[in-house]
Amino acid sequence: MQSGVGGEPTHQRRGIGRDLVRSASDEAATAGCQWLHVDYEPHLQAFYRDACGFAPTAAGLVRLTPPCSPLPDSGPGALRTRPMTEAEFDAYRERIVQEYAEEDVRAGNWSRDEALTQSTRELARLLPLGPGTADMLLLVAETPAGEQVGVLWMSFRHPGEMAGTGWLYDIEVAAKYRGRGLGRSLLLAAEEETRRHGLTALGLNVFGSNEVARRLYTSAGYDVVSQQMRKHLTPV
């Protein structure tokens, strides 16, 4: 990988470079690669080392994929889920409000202040009682040793009241565990919960800019049933 990680000047310092590097790392992992090598200019060393988790070696700046010690007991059935606690929900709520707001800003739906207000309001509407909200399921994924590796949020009611269909709101995998197929494992867990509750389908929304998530869902057999498109017009 040869990099300048520049981007358009108006979009720099917004985390886009980090997201692109993360996407490249995920693609490498999906292709079965174990190492990602980067040729970089000296002023970018801190970016790769601090923001992206790469480590300098004699061969150049590289990162082993996965970028940490192997997942303990990573055989079949090793990833387990349990209900999210109230304390965990408080931390999750604060994080996901920010993340959803940032996605809306990137999509051009809202200004930064408007997006944060809308995201806060929407989460309060969807989860008024947190993990205890009816028809909602919030799970934490962890290793047998109890180390948290991800989060799953789903509902047993479709937001549009579509009969027999659950809804997937969020799948998160901790940064140091990405690229190992854990997102797919969480997706399978959501599908199993959907079946267990007598439903026959699972729906979801994904932002167009989230290429990694779109590839995951497409490869898992999800079909596009609705799509929004937009074109920015130059004022006359």
Secondary structure, DSSP 8 states (H G I E B T S, - for coil): -B------GGGTTSSHHHHHHHHHHHHHHHTT-SEEEEB--GGGHHIIIIIS--EEETTEEEEESSSSS--TT-STT--EEEE--HHHHHHHHHHHHHHHHHHHHHHTSS-HHHHHHHHHHHHHHH-TTGGGSTTEEEEEEE-TT--EEEEEEEESS-TT--TTEEEEEEEEE-GGGTTSSHHHHHHHHHHHHHHHTT--EEEE---TT-HHHHHHHHHTT---------------
